[in-house]
Amino acid sequence: MDPPALEDAAAGAGRPVTVERLLVRAPNWLGDVVLSLAALRDLRRRNFPGARLEVLARPKVAELYRAVAEVDAVRVSRGVRADAALLRGRFDAAVLLPNSFGAALAARLAGIPERWGYATDGRAPLLTRSASVPAGLRGRSEVYYYRAMLAGVGLEVSASPDCALACPAEWRAKGAALLGAEGPWLGLNPGASFGTAKRWLPARYAAVGDRLARQTGARVAIVGGPAERGLAEAIAGAMQAPVRVLAGETSLPELAGVLAQLRLLVTNDSGPMHVAAALGTPVVAVFGPTDWRETAPVGQGRIVREPVECAPCKLRECPIDHRCMRRVGVEQVAGEALALLEGRPR
């Protein structure tokens, strides 16, 4: 298959651009990676089916791309100058999904001829094709944010975005080994990056875990990162039901393997929430300071939130009484979880 030839609209010269080797600079956060998968698939399926597509990603998220069939190879980002040296002479075009100046500078220093992305963070002079962020994206899923950038630089996007992940058998086996054979399993994900404001109350996680274990007969696993180990242990200590604490014990592939086998995950707005939804695991997500319209899980899930006058504030820490989270009750979350497990409509 011949590589595609595109018109260089930014340069205005009308010269054809042949792309045989395409670099995609990944977003830096796990949830953003999942929400950008539809754009990555549009690059492969609708624009560059014959090109070699590689991803450059931060160490914390790089492994997830090994579960994405459209990616031919993954490179780990180590900073602007290291990335420039790593990429030099290897690619015809780079699609920059993050908005940062550094991502564009690394591609420019690497001498990648075509550099496409949003004209954010003062980086427009470093790009050969740039797009402005459409005003109509506010209040819509970030899935459309990344796809609008592709459309803005003259690329095609599909009618139906695809953010799904297929858990590799090796990852699933590792997750099963961590969980053990006593299932079925339900999951709690009480942590969240970017401050404590996104976290529902630990005592309520414990109460929901006990109620779900009692009513379904399933066992409960608590997941999260190393920084959330203490939080997970405190919740486990407050529960009557047996609990498997996995926070801080899983690599990203192992976490995906665990999430893929859960009957349901109760979670905050977080990276694991998005990974679980992409894997097809039902999620019940508690939202407070973040905009549920922009970062809702894509897949089988339900959002629980209480409208308050100050939300979504998108602050790391609540400066008042955390009312957006405190007004979400145990009965609300447990009720949505049981309804989802039983297939009852909302």
Secondary structure as UniProt FT lines:
FT   STRAND          5..7
FT   TURN            9..12
FT   STRAND          16..18
FT   STRAND          21..25
FT   HELIX           30..35
FT   HELIX           37..42
FT   HELIX           43..47
FT   TURN            49..50
FT   STRAND          52..57
FT   HELIX           59..62
FT   HELIX           63..67
FT   TURN            69..70
FT   STRAND          73..76
FT   HELIX           80..87
FT   TURN            88..89
FT   STRAND          93..96
FT   HELIX           101..109
FT   TURN            110..111
FT   STRAND          114..118
FT   TURN            121..122
FT   HELIX           124..126
FT   STRAND          129..131
FT   HELIX           135..137
FT   TURN            138..139
FT   HELIX           142..152
FT   TURN            153..154
FT   HELIX           169..179
FT   STRAND          185..189
FT   HELIX           196..198
FT   HELIX           202..216
FT   STRAND          219..222
FT   HELIX           226..228
FT   HELIX           229..238
FT   STRAND          243..245
FT   TURN            247..248
FT   HELIX           252..259
FT   TURN            260..261
FT   STRAND          264..268
FT   HELIX           271..279
FT   STRAND          283..286
FT   HELIX           292..295
FT   STRAND          301..304
FT   TURN            309..310
FT   HELIX           323..326
FT   HELIX           330..342
//
